[in-house]
Amino acid sequence: MKGINTSCLIDNLPRRSTVATISQIETRYQIVTQYFARWESYLDQLAYISYTSQALTTTTILIRS
């Protein structure tokens, strides 16, 4: 083992794989973030529709009585 410089091999490999792993994690994080943002928007719309329908129901009841 004396003639081989192992530190050079060991030093170079983890950096490349770490950069690739970080890149994959960032990509997945962005996809998950976009997914949750869509759901949040969808739930906001549902809440607004629910609120609006309750307001209309209340208004209708008040008008009838």
C-alpha positions as CSV (number, residue, x, y, z in Angstrom):
1,M,0.0,0.0,0.0
2,K,3.0,2.3,0.2
3,G,3.1,3.3,-3.4
4,I,-0.7,4.3,-3.7
5,N,-1.9,7.6,-2.6
6,T,-5.3,6.6,-1.0
7,S,-6.0,10.0,0.5
8,C,-6.5,11.5,-2.9
9,L,-9.1,8.8,-3.9
10,I,-10.9,9.0,-0.5
11,D,-11.0,12.8,-0.6
12,N,-12.5,13.1,-4.1
13,L,-15.2,10.5,-3.9
14,P,-17.3,11.7,-1.0
15,R,-17.4,15.3,-2.3
16,R,-18.9,14.2,-5.6
17,S,-21.5,11.9,-4.0
18,T,-22.3,14.5,-1.4
19,V,-22.9,17.2,-4.0
20,A,-25.1,14.8,-6.0
21,T,-27.0,13.8,-2.8
22,I,-27.5,17.5,-1.8
23,S,-28.8,18.2,-5.3
24,Q,-31.2,15.3,-5.1
25,I,-32.5,16.4,-1.7
26,E,-33.0,20.0,-2.9
27,T,-34.9,18.7,-6.0
28,R,-37.1,16.5,-3.8
29,Y,-37.6,19.3,-1.3
30,Q,-38.8,21.6,-4.1
31,I,-41.2,19.0,-5.4
32,V,-42.7,18.4,-2.0
33,T,-42.9,22.1,-1.3
34,Q,-44.8,22.6,-4.5
35,Y,-47.1,19.7,-3.7
36,F,-47.9,21.1,-0.3
37,A,-48.4,24.6,-1.7
38,R,-51.0,23.2,-4.1
39,W,-52.8,21.5,-1.3
40,E,-52.7,24.6,0.8
41,S,-54.2,26.6,-2.0
42,Y,-56.9,24.0,-2.5
43,L,-57.8,23.9,1.2
44,D,-57.9,27.7,1.2
45,Q,-60.4,27.6,-1.7
46,L,-62.5,25.0,0.1
47,A,-62.5,27.1,3.3
48,Y,-63.6,30.2,1.3
49,I,-66.4,28.3,-0.4
50,S,-67.5,26.9,2.9
51,Y,-67.4,30.4,4.5
52,T,-69.3,31.9,1.6
53,S,-72.0,29.2,1.6
54,Q,-72.5,29.6,5.4
55,A,-72.8,33.4,4.9
56,L,-75.4,32.9,2.1
57,T,-77.4,30.4,4.2
58,T,-77.4,32.8,7.1
59,T,-78.5,35.7,4.9
60,T,-81.2,33.6,3.3
61,I,-82.6,32.6,6.8
62,L,-82.5,36.2,7.9
63,I,-84.4,37.4,4.8
64,R,-87.0,34.6,5.2
65,S,-87.7,35.4,8.8
